[in-house]
Amino acid sequence: MNELIQKIKSLSEDYFEEIREIRRHIHANPELSFEEHNTAAYIEQKLTEFGIQGIERIANTGITFCLDGNGNGKTIALRADIDALPITENNDKPYRSQNEGVMHACGHDVHTASLLGVTKILNELKDSWQGTIKFIFQPAEEKSPGGASILIKEGILKNPKPEKILGQHVMPLIDAGKVGFRKGKYMASADEVYLTVKGKGGHAAMPENFIDPIAITSQIIVALQQIVSRFANPKMPTVLSFGKIEGGTVTNIIPDKVKVEGTFRTFNEEWRKEALHKIQSIATNIAESMGASCEVKFAPGYPFLINHEDYTERNINAAKEYLGAENVEELDLWMAAEDFASYSHHVDACFYRLGTRNEEKGITSGVHTPTFDIDENALKTGMGLMAYLAINELNN
């Protein structure tokens, strides 16, 4: 093990108790997207205690600053997200959420605490690296249009402009102490689909006198599945799922309208646009052919996430040096979406997974669930590995 790795691992151990308490404080005080005022103030407080200067706000609740190393060099960025989800926590832990109905169920408390640990490590080891590191504590990852796109519009990738950007995300499918990487396309784009089928309601015993939006909606939903099975390239992962149907009140009344909500996900921007056009065309044409109408609306979501091949390969090799090859896994495509993807369309990016699972401790729940939690030893990996990946990139 080289001397730098030994130093970083030693500092990760030294700072662990402090970073764990920071994670617990953030976990107990979650705030929703675009409302992270107390979280941002807490991050600023901790950075000030660390002796960090030049702290700036961006997009209201975002935090950014730069650290300069020992000599000129390139600039890279490190990002963590800070918002929570509208979920009621069901964990009996001393650090459980104190904000009823709001929970850090996606691990952003872990990302934020880890990046604060990275800050301490890199600030301590400033003589060991050269160049500039831009730190980004980003709001609103969980809510469209996403904090990343807003920060980009407000200039987060300028003055200085990073050549690379690095992010990590908890993964409860991977054991604590391990990480996962995937080169190339990794996570899908995600758009929300809203359909309102309007017919003519009346007594269910006389369907010939009315236009049944429930029957029409069922045909629309079945037909739209042909977009995936018959229009999509079978080599291009594509998902169209509907998660909500709302229409009618009782068994014997045909309603006037039915509302449907769903999501469309894929890995190609041209196909993404084409598929959304087909959704609109098929839904409206079927409705009109049966005497109804269909209003189609889309809420554009995040683009697909692409990990730069060479940059990710370097990080994989560095992670194997730091953790051992047996603790670095290869990830499969993931149809979930993540707004870190927005950065990946502007700058060479690498987004990897931080293992948080511990079956012996009963820590197995998935993200976005009321019982999600982590093996807090993962914080050592979270801060130590990212610090090493940053230094490795800057010094090579």
C-alpha positions in Angstrom: 0.0 0.0 0.0 1.5 3.3 -1.0 2.1 6.1 1.5 -0.8 8.4 0.1 -3.4 5.6 0.5 -2.1 5.0 4.1 -2.5 8.7 4.9 -6.0 8.9 3.5 -7.2 5.7 5.2 -5.7 7.0 8.5 -7.5 10.3 8.1 -10.8 8.6 7.3 -10.5 6.7 10.5 -9.6 9.8 12.5 -12.5 11.8 11.0 -15.1 9.0 11.1 -16.8 9.8 14.4 -17.2 13.5 13.4 -18.5 12.7 9.9 -20.9 10.1 11.4 -22.3 12.7 13.7 -22.7 15.1 10.8 -24.5 12.4 8.8 -26.8 11.7 11.8 -27.6 15.4 12.2 -28.5 15.8 8.5 -30.5 12.6 8.6 -32.5 13.7 11.6 -33.2 17.1 10.0 -34.2 16.4 6.3 -35.5 19.0 4.0 -37.3 18.7 0.7 -36.0 19.8 -2.7 -35.6 23.5 -3.1 -36.3 23.9 0.7 -32.9 22.9 2.1 -32.3 26.2 3.9 -31.2 24.7 7.3 -29.2 22.0 5.6 -27.3 24.6 3.6 -26.7 26.7 6.7 -25.4 23.7 8.5 -23.0 22.8 5.7 -21.7 26.4 5.7 -21.2 26.2 9.5 -19.2 23.0 9.2 -17.1 24.3 6.3 -16.3 27.4 8.3 -15.3 25.3 11.3 -12.9 23.4 8.9 -11.3 26.7 7.9 -12.6 26.7 4.4 -12.7 30.1 2.7 -14.5 31.4 -0.4 -17.8 29.6 0.4 -20.5 30.8 -2.0 -24.3 30.1 -2.4 -25.7 29.1 -5.8 -29.3 28.5 -6.7 -30.4 29.7 -3.3 -29.6 26.6 -1.3 -26.6 25.2 -3.1 -23.0 25.6 -1.7 -19.8 25.8 -3.7 -16.2 26.6 -3.1 -12.7 25.7 -4.4 -9.6 24.3 -2.9 -6.2 24.8 -4.5 -3.4 22.3 -4.1 0.3 22.6 -4.2 0.9 24.2 -7.6 -1.0 24.8 -10.8 -2.9 22.0 -12.6 -6.2 21.0 -13.9 -9.6 21.6 -12.3 -12.0 18.8 -11.3 -15.4 19.0 -9.5 -16.8 16.8 -6.7 -20.5 16.7 -6.2 -23.0 15.7 -3.4 -26.7 16.2 -3.3 -28.4 17.5 -0.1 -32.2 17.1 -0.4 -34.6 14.5 1.1 -37.8 12.8 0.0 -41.5 13.1 1.1 -41.4 9.8 3.0 -42.3 9.0 6.6 -39.4 7.2 8.2 -40.1 3.9 9.9 -36.7 3.3 11.6 -36.3 3.2 15.3 -32.9 4.9 15.5 -31.8 7.9 17.6 -31.1 9.8 14.4 -34.5 9.1 12.8 -36.2 12.0 11.0 -37.6 14.7 13.2 -39.5 16.3 10.3 -42.6 14.2 10.0 -43.2 13.1 6.4 -39.7 13.9 5.2 -36.8 11.4 5.2 -33.3 11.0 3.8 -34.4 7.8 2.1 -32.0 8.1 -0.8 -28.8 8.5 1.1 -28.2 12.2 0.3 -27.2 12.7 4.0 -24.5 10.1 3.3 -23.3 11.9 0.2 -23.2 15.3 1.9 -21.4 14.0 5.1 -18.9 12.1 2.9 -18.1 15.1 0.8 -17.5 17.1 4.0 -15.1 14.4 5.0 -13.5 14.6 1.6 -13.1 18.3 2.2 -11.2 17.7 5.5 -9.0 15.1 4.0 -8.0 17.1 0.9 -7.5 20.3 2.9 -5.2 18.3 5.2 -3.3 16.9 2.3 -3.0 20.0 0.2 0.7 19.5 -0.2 0.1 16.1 -1.8 -1.8 17.3 -4.9 -1.8 20.1 -7.5 -4.5 21.9 -9.3 -8.0 23.0 -8.2 -11.0 21.1 -6.8 -14.4 22.6 -7.0 -16.9 21.3 -4.4 -20.6 21.2 -5.2 -23.3 20.7 -2.5 -26.3 20.5 -4.8 -29.9 21.1 -3.9 -33.0 19.4 -5.5 -31.7 16.2 -7.0 -35.1 14.6 -6.4 -37.4 17.1 -8.1 -37.6 18.0 -11.8 -36.1 19.9 -13.4 -33.3 19.0 -11.0 -30.8 21.1 -9.2 -28.0 20.1 -11.5 -29.6 21.7 -14.5 -30.2 24.9 -12.5 -26.7 25.0 -11.2 -25.4 24.6 -14.8 -27.5 27.5 -16.0 -26.2 29.6 -13.1 -22.6 28.8 -14.1 -21.4 26.1 -11.8 -19.3 24.6 -14.6 -17.5 27.9 -15.2 -14.9 30.1 -13.4 -13.1 27.8 -13.1 -14.4 25.2 -15.5 -13.8 21.7 -14.3 -12.4 19.2 -16.8 -13.9 16.3 -14.9 -16.7 15.8 -12.4 -17.1 12.9 -9.9 -20.1 11.8 -7.9 -21.1 8.9 -5.7 -24.4 7.4 -4.6 -25.4 4.8 -2.0 -26.2 1.3 -3.2 -28.0 -1.0 -0.7 -27.4 -3.9 -3.1 -23.7 -3.7 -2.5 -22.0 -4.5 0.9 -20.4 -1.7 2.8 -16.7 -1.4 2.0 -17.3 -2.1 -1.6 -18.1 0.1 -4.6 -19.5 -0.3 -8.1 -18.6 1.3 -11.5 -19.9 1.2 -15.0 -18.2 2.7 -18.1 -20.3 4.4 -20.7 -24.1 4.7 -20.5 -25.3 3.9 -17.0 -28.6 5.4 -16.0 -31.7 6.2 -18.1 -33.4 9.4 -19.0 -36.8 9.9 -17.3 -39.8 11.8 -18.5 -43.2 12.0 -16.9 -46.3 11.3 -19.0 -49.8 12.6 -18.2 -52.9 11.6 -20.2 -56.4 12.9 -19.7 -59.0 11.0 -21.7 -62.3 12.9 -22.0 -65.5 11.2 -22.9 -69.2 11.6 -21.9 -70.4 10.1 -18.7 -73.7 8.6 -17.7 -75.5 5.5 -16.4 -73.5 2.3 -16.9 -76.6 0.4 -18.0 -76.9 2.5 -21.2 -73.3 2.6 -22.6 -74.7 3.2 -26.1 -75.6 6.8 -25.1 -72.3 7.7 -23.7 -68.5 7.7 -24.5 -66.7 5.5 -22.0 -63.3 7.0 -21.2 -62.4 3.9 -19.1 -62.7 1.5 -22.0 -60.9 3.9 -24.3 -58.1 4.5 -21.8 -57.5 0.7 -21.5 -57.0 0.5 -25.2 -54.7 3.5 -25.2 -52.5 1.9 -22.5 -52.3 -1.4 -24.3 -51.5 0.3 -27.6 -48.8 2.4 -26.1 -46.9 -0.7 -25.0 -46.3 -1.3 -28.7 -43.9 1.7 -28.6 -41.5 -0.4 -26.6 -42.1 -3.8 -28.2 -42.4 -2.8 -31.8 -40.9 0.6 -32.4 -37.9 0.7 -30.0 -34.6 -0.8 -31.1 -34.4 -4.1 -29.1 -30.7 -3.2 -28.4 -31.8 0.1 -26.8 -33.3 -0.4 -23.3 -36.7 1.4 -23.1 -39.4 1.4 -20.4 -42.9 2.9 -20.5 -44.8 2.3 -17.3 -48.0 3.7 -16.0 -48.3 4.0 -12.2 -51.5 5.9 -11.7 -55.0 5.7 -13.1 -57.8 7.9 -11.8 -61.4 7.8 -13.0 -64.9 7.1 -11.8 -66.5 6.9 -8.4 -69.0 4.0 -8.3 -69.7 0.8 -10.2 -72.7 2.0 -12.2 -71.6 5.4 -13.5 -69.5 6.0 -16.5 -67.2 8.9 -15.7 -66.6 11.9 -18.0 -62.8 11.5 -17.9 -59.9 9.3 -16.8 -56.4 10.5 -15.8 -53.3 8.4 -16.3 -49.8 9.1 -15.1 -46.6 7.3 -16.1 -42.9 7.4 -16.9 -40.8 6.9 -20.1 -37.1 6.0 -19.8 -34.4 5.2 -22.3 -30.7 5.8 -23.3 -30.9 7.8 -26.5 -31.9 11.4 -26.9 -33.2 11.1 -30.5 -35.3 8.1 -29.7 -36.5 9.8 -26.5 -38.0 12.6 -28.6 -39.4 10.3 -31.2 -41.0 8.0 -28.6 -42.7 10.9 -26.8 -44.1 12.1 -30.2 -45.5 8.6 -30.8 -47.1 8.5 -27.3 -48.9 11.7 -28.1 -49.9 10.6 -31.6 -51.2 7.1 -30.6 -53.1 8.3 -27.6 -54.9 11.2 -29.3 -55.7 9.2 -32.4 -57.2 6.3 -30.5 -59.3 8.6 -28.4 -60.5 10.6 -31.4 -61.4 7.4 -33.3 -63.8 6.4 -30.6 -65.4 9.8 -30.2 -63.3 11.0 -27.2 -60.3 13.3 -26.8 -57.0 12.8 -25.1 -54.9 15.6 -23.7 -51.2 14.6 -23.5 -48.7 16.4 -21.4 -45.0 15.7 -20.6 -42.8 16.8 -17.8 -39.3 16.5 -19.2 -37.0 14.8 -16.7 -33.2 14.1 -16.6 -31.2 13.0 -19.6 -29.5 9.6 -19.6 -26.2 9.4 -17.5 -23.0 8.6 -19.3 -19.8 7.8 -17.6 -16.7 8.9 -19.6 -14.9 5.7 -20.7 -11.3 6.7 -20.0 -12.0 8.7 -16.9 -14.1 5.9 -15.4 -11.4 3.3 -16.3 -8.8 5.4 -14.4 -11.2 5.6 -11.4 -11.8 1.9 -11.5 -8.1 1.2 -11.4 -7.6 3.7 -8.6 -10.4 2.2 -6.6 -8.8 -1.2 -6.9 -5.6 0.2 -5.6 -7.4 1.8 -2.6 -9.9 -0.9 -1.7 -8.5 -4.0 -3.4 -9.8 -5.5 -6.6 -12.2 -7.8 -4.8 -14.1 -4.8 -3.4 -14.8 -3.1 -6.8 -17.8 -4.4 -8.7 -19.0 -3.9 -12.3 -22.5 -2.5 -12.5 -25.2 -3.3 -15.0 -27.4 -0.7 -16.8 -29.8 1.0 -14.4 -33.2 2.2 -15.6 -33.6 4.6 -12.7 -32.7 8.3 -13.3 -30.3 10.7 -11.6 -29.8 14.4 -12.3 -26.0 14.0 -12.1 -26.7 13.0 -15.7 -27.0 16.7 -16.6 -23.4 17.3 -15.7 -22.3 14.3 -17.8 -23.6 16.0 -21.0 -21.3 19.0 -20.4 -18.1 17.6 -18.8 -16.4 14.2 -18.6 -18.1 12.5 -15.7 -17.9 9.5 -13.5 -20.8 8.5 -11.2 -20.2 5.4 -9.1 -22.0 3.4 -6.3 -21.1 3.3 -2.7 -22.0 0.0 -0.9 -24.0 0.4 2.3 -25.5 -3.1 2.9 -24.9 -5.2 6.0 -27.1 -8.3 6.2 -25.7 -9.2 9.7 -27.0 -5.8 11.0 -30.3 -6.2 9.1 -29.4 -3.2 6.9 -30.9 -4.4 3.6 -33.8 -2.0 2.7 -33.7 -0.3 -0.7 -33.6 3.4 -1.3 -36.9 5.4 -1.4 -38.3 3.1 1.3 -39.3 4.1 4.9 -36.8 1.6 6.4 -33.8 2.6 4.4 -30.6 3.0 6.4 -26.9 2.3 6.0 -24.0 0.6 7.6 -22.3 3.8 8.8 -18.8 2.3 8.2 -19.5 3.0 4.6 -18.7 6.7 5.4 -15.1 5.7 5.7 -15.1 4.4 2.2 -17.3 7.3 1.0 -14.9 10.0 2.1 -11.6 8.1 1.7 -12.1 6.7 -1.8 -13.4 10.0 -3.3 -10.4 11.8 -1.8 -8.0 9.3 -3.3 -9.8 9.4 -6.7 -9.6 13.2 -6.8 -5.8 13.3 -6.0 -5.1 10.4 -8.4 -6.8 12.3 -11.2 -5.1 15.6 -10.4 -1.6 14.2 -10.1 -1.8 12.1 -13.3 
